[in-house]
Amino acid sequence: MAINRSGSVISSDKMELAKLAWSARQGNTDAFLELIESLKGALYRTARTILKNDEDCADALQETIFRAYQAISSLREPTHVKTWLYRILINECTTILQKRLRQSQPITLPEPVVNSSVYQDVELKEAIDRLEEPLRLVVVLVYLEDMKIADAAAILGISEGAAKMRLKRSKAQLRSWLEPTWEGRDNHDVRPN
């Protein structure tokens, strides 16, 4: 743990990312690659949530990495590198979605569910995917990527209060969709003797 200029406590993971960003900003390509390697899984999951298509996710990640590499020297605050990369990624995903709309490609069908033991997880993921994009992005960043609400708000360019309101609206919507199908499901599976 460390404290940054504004007096905020910085976690060791965030400090490591900041060190890599600082080194990459100075021209160290290996540090940039290590930085991307440490965040690529989280970036991919976020892109997948927005785009729902592996090819588009790969394109968004590739473009994000390229743009970040070009602009890393302009990164003002290395401790905010994760937020900076998420902003680039979300902008790239938005660009891809806009291109998709212009091309009006047919909608792809979801992949079939293979394992029925994860049925509720699949239902939850499908419900999250049905949320409107502003609500879905906050849910993904806060609950799936385990970000603080303030960090998610910064990435999305909204106030912390707006992020909290979106979370509240998304939870209410998810609850209304899922509770009717989940009620009583476990009652018949396990019964006391």
C-alpha positions as CSV (number, residue, x, y, z in Angstrom):
1,M,0.0,0.0,0.0
2,A,1.1,3.5,-0.8
3,I,-0.3,7.0,-0.8
4,N,-0.5,9.1,-4.0
5,R,-0.3,12.9,-4.4
6,S,-4.0,13.4,-3.6
7,G,-3.6,11.5,-0.3
8,S,-5.5,8.4,-1.5
9,V,-4.3,4.9,-0.6
10,I,-3.1,2.9,-3.6
11,S,-3.2,-0.9,-3.6
12,S,-0.1,-2.9,-4.4
13,D,-1.6,-4.1,-7.7
14,K,-2.4,-0.5,-8.7
15,M,1.2,0.5,-7.7
16,E,2.6,-2.2,-9.9
17,L,0.5,-1.1,-12.8
18,A,1.5,2.5,-12.2
19,K,5.2,1.5,-12.2
20,L,4.7,-0.3,-15.5
21,A,2.9,2.6,-16.9
22,W,5.6,5.0,-15.8
23,S,8.3,2.9,-17.4
24,A,6.2,2.4,-20.6
25,R,5.7,6.2,-20.7
26,Q,9.5,6.5,-20.7
27,G,9.7,4.3,-23.8
28,N,10.1,0.8,-22.2
29,T,8.3,-1.5,-24.6
30,D,8.7,-4.5,-22.3
31,A,6.9,-2.6,-19.5
32,F,4.1,-1.8,-21.9
33,L,3.7,-5.4,-22.9
34,E,3.7,-6.5,-19.3
35,L,1.1,-3.9,-18.5
36,I,-1.2,-5.1,-21.3
37,E,-0.6,-8.7,-20.4
38,S,-1.7,-8.1,-16.8
39,L,-5.0,-6.4,-17.9
40,K,-5.9,-8.3,-21.1
41,G,-8.3,-10.7,-19.4
42,A,-10.3,-8.0,-17.8
43,L,-10.2,-5.9,-21.0
44,Y,-11.4,-8.9,-23.0
45,R,-14.3,-9.6,-20.6
46,T,-15.4,-6.0,-20.8
47,A,-15.2,-6.0,-24.6
48,R,-17.1,-9.3,-24.8
49,T,-19.9,-7.8,-22.6
50,I,-20.3,-4.9,-25.0
51,L,-19.7,-6.6,-28.3
52,K,-20.8,-10.2,-27.7
53,N,-18.7,-11.4,-30.6
54,D,-15.1,-12.8,-30.4
55,E,-13.9,-11.3,-33.7
56,D,-15.1,-7.9,-32.8
57,C,-13.6,-8.2,-29.3
58,A,-10.2,-9.1,-30.9
59,D,-10.5,-6.1,-33.1
60,A,-11.4,-3.8,-30.2
61,L,-8.5,-5.1,-28.1
62,Q,-6.0,-4.9,-30.9
63,E,-7.0,-1.3,-31.7
64,T,-7.0,-0.4,-27.9
65,I,-3.5,-1.8,-27.5
66,F,-2.3,0.1,-30.7
67,R,-3.9,3.4,-29.6
68,A,-2.6,3.0,-26.1
69,Y,1.0,2.3,-27.3
70,Q,0.8,5.3,-29.5
71,A,-0.4,7.6,-26.7
72,I,1.3,6.1,-23.6
73,S,3.8,9.0,-23.5
74,S,0.8,11.4,-23.0
75,L,-0.5,9.5,-20.0
76,R,-0.5,12.2,-17.3
77,E,-1.1,10.1,-14.2
78,P,0.3,6.5,-14.3
79,T,-1.8,5.5,-11.3
80,H,-4.9,5.9,-13.5
81,V,-3.6,3.7,-16.3
82,K,-6.3,1.1,-15.9
83,T,-9.0,3.7,-16.2
84,W,-7.3,5.2,-19.2
85,L,-7.1,1.8,-21.0
86,Y,-10.8,1.1,-20.2
87,R,-11.8,4.4,-21.7
88,I,-9.9,3.6,-24.9
89,L,-11.5,0.2,-25.0
90,I,-15.0,1.4,-24.5
91,N,-14.5,4.0,-27.2
92,E,-13.2,1.3,-29.6
93,C,-16.2,-0.9,-28.8
94,T,-18.6,2.0,-29.4
95,T,-16.9,2.6,-32.8
96,I,-17.3,-1.1,-33.7
97,L,-21.0,-1.0,-32.7
98,Q,-21.6,2.0,-34.8
99,K,-20.0,0.3,-37.8
100,R,-22.1,-2.7,-37.2
101,L,-25.3,-0.6,-37.2
102,R,-24.3,1.1,-40.5
103,Q,-23.7,-2.3,-42.0
104,S,-26.9,-3.7,-40.5
105,Q,-25.5,-7.3,-40.2
106,P,-27.9,-10.0,-39.0
107,I,-28.0,-10.7,-35.3
108,T,-25.9,-13.7,-34.2
109,L,-27.5,-16.4,-32.1
110,P,-26.2,-17.1,-28.7
111,E,-24.0,-20.1,-28.2
112,P,-25.9,-23.1,-26.8
113,V,-25.6,-24.0,-23.1
114,V,-23.6,-27.1,-22.6
115,N,-23.6,-27.6,-18.9
116,S,-27.0,-27.5,-17.2
117,S,-25.4,-27.3,-13.7
118,V,-24.6,-23.6,-14.3
119,Y,-28.1,-22.8,-15.4
120,Q,-28.5,-19.9,-13.0
121,D,-25.2,-18.4,-14.0
122,V,-26.2,-18.6,-17.6
123,E,-29.5,-17.0,-16.9
124,L,-27.8,-14.2,-15.0
125,K,-25.3,-13.6,-17.8
126,E,-28.2,-13.5,-20.3
127,A,-30.1,-11.1,-18.1
128,I,-27.1,-8.8,-17.8
129,D,-26.6,-8.9,-21.6
130,R,-30.3,-7.8,-22.0
131,L,-29.7,-4.6,-19.9
132,E,-29.4,-1.4,-21.8
133,E,-25.7,-0.6,-22.5
134,P,-25.3,2.2,-19.9
135,L,-26.7,-0.1,-17.2
136,R,-24.8,-3.1,-18.4
137,L,-21.4,-1.4,-18.5
138,V,-21.7,-0.3,-14.8
139,V,-22.7,-3.8,-13.7
140,V,-19.8,-5.4,-15.6
141,L,-17.2,-2.9,-14.3
142,V,-18.4,-3.0,-10.7
143,Y,-19.5,-6.6,-10.2
144,L,-17.7,-8.6,-12.8
145,E,-14.4,-6.7,-12.9
146,D,-14.6,-5.8,-9.2
147,M,-13.9,-2.1,-9.6
148,K,-14.8,0.6,-7.2
149,I,-17.9,2.6,-8.2
150,A,-15.7,5.7,-8.4
151,D,-13.3,4.0,-10.9
152,A,-16.2,2.7,-13.0
153,A,-17.7,6.2,-13.0
154,A,-14.4,7.7,-14.1
155,I,-14.1,5.1,-16.9
156,L,-17.6,5.9,-18.2
157,G,-17.2,9.6,-17.8
158,I,-20.1,10.0,-15.4
159,S,-20.5,11.1,-11.8
160,E,-20.2,8.6,-8.9
161,G,-23.9,9.3,-8.1
162,A,-24.9,8.5,-11.7
163,A,-23.0,5.2,-11.5
164,K,-24.8,4.4,-8.2
165,M,-28.1,5.2,-9.8
166,R,-27.4,3.0,-12.8
167,L,-26.4,0.1,-10.5
168,K,-29.6,0.5,-8.5
169,R,-31.7,0.6,-11.7
170,S,-29.8,-2.4,-13.1
171,K,-30.3,-4.5,-9.9
172,A,-34.0,-3.7,-9.9
173,Q,-34.3,-4.7,-13.5
174,L,-32.3,-7.9,-13.0
175,R,-34.4,-8.8,-9.9
176,S,-37.6,-8.4,-11.9
177,W,-36.4,-10.6,-14.6
178,L,-34.8,-13.3,-12.5
179,E,-36.8,-13.7,-9.3
180,P,-39.8,-15.2,-10.9
181,T,-37.7,-17.9,-12.6
182,W,-35.5,-18.6,-9.6
183,E,-38.2,-18.7,-6.9
184,G,-38.7,-22.2,-5.5
185,R,-36.1,-23.7,-7.9
186,D,-34.0,-25.0,-5.0
187,N,-37.0,-26.1,-2.9
188,H,-37.5,-29.3,-4.8
189,D,-33.8,-30.2,-5.2
190,V,-32.9,-30.6,-1.5
191,R,-35.4,-31.6,1.1
192,P,-34.7,-32.3,4.7
193,N,-35.3,-35.9,5.8
